[in-house]
Amino acid sequence: AKKPCDPSTLENCDKKDKAFIEEIKDLDAAKLLEEREKLEKEINELTAEHKEAQDLFEKQKEEALATMKKSDDLKGKLSKLQNKLGYKLLILKAKTKPKEEL
């Protein structure tokens, strides 16, 4: 990881860092603090929004996996039931068909 830019010596500062240092060089301490708080607020708000979306995704993923397992279980039960009763149903359908359908 890159070492952080040191604004007092410009050590480890790239072009982007130096351009921002130049941009804020005439701001007084109160303005610098105001700018810092504005940026921190923006980052913190988006971080919270991201965490909320991530938590929702995890919850929905767990629900989806549980639903998939339930669906697979029901598919297995249905298959067994069709194997057990399917032929009986076919015979009953054939025996109870109205005459005009034959």
DOLUMPA-482937 format. One record per residue (C-alpha): residue number from 0; residue in three letters; x, y, z. Coordinates in Angstrom, 1 decimal. Example, Ala and Ser with C-alpha at 12.3 -4.5 7.8 and 13.67 -1.06 7.14 Angstrom:
# DOLUMPA-482937
[rec 0, "ALA", [12.3, -4.5, 7.8]];
[rec 1, "SER", [13.7, -1.1, 7.1]];
***
This chain:
# DOLUMPA-482937
[rec 0, "ALA", [0.0, 0.0, 0.0]];
[rec 1, "LYS", [1.1, 3.5, -0.8]];
[rec 2, "LYS", [2.2, 5.7, 2.1]];
[rec 3, "PRO", [-0.1, 8.7, 2.6]];
[rec 4, "CYS", [0.7, 12.1, 1.2]];
[rec 5, "ASP", [2.4, 14.4, 3.7]];
[rec 6, "PRO", [1.0, 17.9, 2.8]];
[rec 7, "SER", [3.7, 19.7, 4.8]];
[rec 8, "THR", [6.6, 18.2, 2.9]];
[rec 9, "LEU", [4.8, 16.8, -0.3]];
[rec 10, "GLU", [6.5, 13.5, 0.4]];
[rec 11, "ASN", [4.6, 10.6, -1.2]];
[rec 12, "CYS", [2.2, 13.0, -2.9]];
[rec 13, "ASP", [1.2, 12.4, -6.5]];
[rec 14, "LYS", [-0.2, 14.9, -9.1]];
[rec 15, "LYS", [-3.7, 14.6, -7.8]];
[rec 16, "ASP", [-2.6, 15.2, -4.1]];
[rec 17, "LYS", [-0.5, 18.2, -5.1]];
[rec 18, "ALA", [-3.4, 19.7, -7.2]];
[rec 19, "PHE", [-5.7, 19.4, -4.2]];
[rec 20, "ILE", [-3.1, 20.9, -1.8]];
[rec 21, "GLU", [-2.8, 23.8, -4.3]];
[rec 22, "GLU", [-6.6, 24.1, -4.4]];
[rec 23, "ILE", [-7.0, 24.4, -0.6]];
[rec 24, "LYS", [-3.8, 26.3, 0.2]];
[rec 25, "ASP", [-5.5, 29.6, 0.9]];
[rec 26, "LEU", [-8.3, 28.2, 3.1]];
[rec 27, "ASP", [-8.2, 29.1, 6.8]];
[rec 28, "ALA", [-8.4, 26.4, 9.5]];
[rec 29, "ALA", [-12.2, 26.8, 9.9]];
[rec 30, "LYS", [-12.7, 26.3, 6.1]];
[rec 31, "LEU", [-10.4, 23.3, 6.0]];
[rec 32, "LEU", [-12.3, 21.7, 8.9]];
[rec 33, "GLU", [-15.6, 22.5, 7.1]];
[rec 34, "GLU", [-14.3, 20.9, 3.9]];
[rec 35, "ARG", [-13.1, 17.8, 5.9]];
[rec 36, "GLU", [-16.4, 17.4, 7.7]];
[rec 37, "LYS", [-18.3, 17.7, 4.4]];
[rec 38, "LEU", [-16.2, 15.0, 2.8]];
[rec 39, "GLU", [-16.4, 12.7, 5.8]];
[rec 40, "LYS", [-20.2, 13.1, 5.9]];
[rec 41, "GLU", [-20.5, 12.2, 2.2]];
[rec 42, "ILE", [-18.3, 9.1, 2.6]];
[rec 43, "ASN", [-20.1, 8.1, 5.9]];
[rec 44, "GLU", [-23.5, 8.4, 4.3]];
[rec 45, "LEU", [-22.6, 6.3, 1.3]];
[rec 46, "THR", [-20.8, 3.8, 3.5]];
[rec 47, "ALA", [-24.0, 3.4, 5.6]];
[rec 48, "GLU", [-26.1, 3.1, 2.4]];
[rec 49, "HIS", [-23.7, 0.4, 1.1]];
[rec 50, "LYS", [-23.9, -1.5, 4.3]];
[rec 51, "GLU", [-27.7, -1.4, 4.3]];
[rec 52, "ALA", [-27.7, -2.7, 0.7]];
[rec 53, "GLN", [-25.2, -5.4, 1.6]];
[rec 54, "ASP", [-27.2, -6.5, 4.7]];
[rec 55, "LEU", [-30.4, -6.6, 2.6]];
[rec 56, "PHE", [-28.7, -8.7, -0.1]];
[rec 57, "GLU", [-27.4, -11.2, 2.6]];
[rec 58, "LYS", [-30.9, -11.5, 4.0]];
[rec 59, "GLN", [-32.5, -12.0, 0.6]];
[rec 60, "LYS", [-29.7, -14.5, -0.4]];
[rec 61, "GLU", [-30.5, -16.6, 2.7]];
[rec 62, "GLU", [-34.2, -16.4, 2.0]];
[rec 63, "ALA", [-33.6, -17.4, -1.6]];
[rec 64, "LEU", [-31.4, -20.3, -0.6]];
[rec 65, "ALA", [-34.0, -21.5, 1.9]];
[rec 66, "THR", [-36.7, -21.2, -0.8]];
[rec 67, "MET", [-34.5, -23.2, -3.3]];
[rec 68, "LYS", [-34.0, -26.0, -0.7]];
[rec 69, "LYS", [-37.7, -26.1, 0.0]];
[rec 70, "SER", [-38.5, -26.2, -3.7]];
[rec 71, "ASP", [-35.9, -29.0, -4.2]];
[rec 72, "ASP", [-37.5, -31.0, -1.3]];
[rec 73, "LEU", [-41.0, -30.5, -2.7]];
[rec 74, "LYS", [-39.7, -31.6, -6.2]];
[rec 75, "GLY", [-38.4, -34.8, -4.6]];
[rec 76, "LYS", [-41.6, -35.5, -2.8]];
[rec 77, "LEU", [-43.6, -34.8, -5.9]];
[rec 78, "SER", [-41.5, -37.2, -7.9]];
[rec 79, "LYS", [-42.0, -40.0, -5.3]];
[rec 80, "LEU", [-45.7, -39.3, -5.2]];
[rec 81, "GLN", [-46.0, -39.4, -9.0]];
[rec 82, "ASN", [-44.1, -42.7, -9.1]];
[rec 83, "LYS", [-46.3, -44.1, -6.3]];
[rec 84, "LEU", [-49.7, -42.9, -7.6]];
[rec 85, "GLY", [-49.3, -41.7, -11.2]];
[rec 86, "TYR", [-50.2, -45.1, -12.8]];
[rec 87, "LYS", [-53.3, -45.3, -10.6]];
[rec 88, "LEU", [-54.4, -41.8, -11.7]];
[rec 89, "LEU", [-53.9, -42.8, -15.4]];
[rec 90, "ILE", [-56.1, -45.9, -15.0]];
[rec 91, "LEU", [-58.8, -43.9, -13.1]];
[rec 92, "LYS", [-58.8, -41.2, -15.8]];
[rec 93, "ALA", [-59.1, -43.9, -18.5]];
[rec 94, "LYS", [-62.0, -45.6, -16.7]];
[rec 95, "THR", [-63.9, -42.4, -16.0]];
[rec 96, "LYS", [-63.6, -40.8, -19.4]];
[rec 97, "PRO", [-66.9, -39.7, -20.9]];
[rec 98, "LYS", [-67.8, -42.0, -23.9]];
[rec 99, "GLU", [-67.5, -39.2, -26.5]];
[rec 100, "GLU", [-63.8, -38.6, -25.7]];
[rec 101, "LEU", [-62.9, -42.3, -26.6]];
***
